[in-house]
Amino acid sequence: MTVKTIKDISNPDTYKGMYSFHKYWGKKPTESIAFFIQNYTNESDIVIDPFLGSGFISRECLYQKRRFIGIDINPFAIEHTNFLLELPKASVFQSALEEIEKNIKQKINETYFTVNREIASHYLWSSGELLKVWMKPKVGRSRIEMETTSFDLEKLESFSQYSIRNIRKLTFFTNSRINSSNQMSIYDLFTRRALHNIDLIMDEIKLFPDAIQKALLLTLTSSSGQMSSMVFAITNRGKIKNQISNKIEVGSWVIGYWRPELHFEINVWNCFESRAKKL
C-alpha cells in the first residue's frame, strides 16, 4: 500500500481501476480517504461511514487492515460495496463471460446487421430520426460511416412492439435537476432494440450462482448508460482553439436523464464486453 501525502490529497487523480468501474453520484477522492485512514487510525481500528455511497472507503479499509461499518439508505450502495469487498475470482468471471458470449453474442449482433450483413457499432440519431450507421473496420481504426437504408429502418421497426421482460415498470418523478418527469418510461431512455438485447444478457446472467451473478449484473448496470439513448454526440470539437472540426465523436452518458436530440445508439454487446474487460 502506497503511503499518501498532503501533496496527494491536494492533487487528486482521476478514478482508475476498480474505482472507475461503476458510476456513482458524488464519489469521494480516494487519495484523501487513504491519507486519513493511514494517519488517523491504526490496524484493527473500526472506521464508520454513515453515508456509504459507492463504498470506496470500505475497500480502502480492507487494504489497510481496518474494520469497517457502512450505513446507507440506498440499497444499491450496499450491493456495490459488497461487490468491492467480495470480488469474484478472475478465472470464474472470465469463464462466465465466455459462456454468455457463446450463447448470445451472435444473436445480439444480428439485431445490428446492415444490408451487407456487417455489424453496426453505432447509430447516430437526431430528434427521433436515424441518420447514420457506423461500423468498425476489419483493418485499421478509422470507422466506416454509411447513410441509413430501408433495411436499417425495417430492422429497427421489427422491435417497435417489444416490451422489456426483466426490468420492472419504473416510476419517474418530475425533477428538473436530473431532467426527469412523471410522464417518462424506460422506453424514453432506451431503444426497444437495446432493451431486447439487455433482456438477452439478463436471461443468461440469471443462470449463474448468486456470487458471480451479482458481479455480472453490476457489469451490466455499469455499461447500461452507454447502451441508452442518453449518449450525446460531440460536435464542434476544437472551438476554443479556433480549430473547429466537423467530425462527430461519441460522448458518454452523464448522471441524470438528459436525452440529447443528437445522440448515439451503441451496440449493446460491445458496451457490455468493453465494461467487463475493465473489471
GIRASUL-V485508 format. One record per helix or strand of 2 or more residues. SS is the DSSP state (a for helix, b for strand). FROM is the first residue (numbers start at 1). TO is the last residue. If there is no record, write none. Layout:
SS&FROM&TO, SS&FROM&TO
This chain:
a&6&10, a&17&20, a&30&40, b&46&49, a&56&63, b&67&70, a&75&85, a&90&110, b&119&126, b&129&135, b&144&147, a&150&157, a&176&178, a&186&188, a&192&205, a&210&227, b&231&234, b&249&250, b&262&266, a&268&276
